[in-house]
């Protein structure tokens, strides 16, 4: 499982305060602790006003890169900010994100075309979030046509099937699971990602819903997730699910993860 550490996000009040005060020690600690917990990428999202977002992103990226060598996921709803933030990173990472909305793909794909950068792509367009699986797969086909145009291999893409709130869903997660399976059937090397916590908005005891969703999604083919890697129960479930799916030979990753304290009781 590719873990995209979600903790450095200005939408979180403590992180917003750290960005405002330029508290480098706080941000470095968040970056290093997520890297130590097994994050594959450190998501960096300023969540500030667009007029100061790039400046805040530069400070965050510089600060994170001083703390860890784990690649960065540059994260902004503004594709232009993402494209410009790429140039601030020391090594290729992940762009979060593009979609078929407006010219977002045209802002980012040309910049990453001849690089090793990876990219999250959301299955939405100018009409919003498609309601049916068929409509989402049509958006997916459009994204893949653009990727082919720019020579971006499927293995560099993380497709987000758009996980919505369970409490307002008409069919639970049936649509999402169907879309995940079809995407992996068409492109076995592509990644499927998503924010696991989106599913449980407005529900009590959210962690149970998040964990159950991730197990089901992994069974359908999800192999990338935007989560909190410091949540040991979630990390333990990921390792256990991979072992049960036959993805962990002799359960060595599970055993080593436990020995390293990534999940389970603190030794």
Secondary structure, DSSP 4 states (H G I P E B T S, - for coil): -EEEEEEEETTSHHHHHHHHHT-HHHHHHHHHHHHHTT-SEEEEE----HHHHHHHHHHHHHHHHHH--SPEEEE-S-HHHHHHHHTT-SS--EEEEEEESTTHHHHHHHHHTTSS-EEEEEEEETTEE-SSHHHHHHHHHHHHHHHHHTT--GGGEEEE-----GGG-SSTTHHHHHHHHHHHHH-TT-EEE-BGGGGGTT-SSHHHHHHHHHHHHHHHT--EEEE-TT-HHHHHHHHHHHHHTT-SGGGHHHHHHHHTTSSSS--
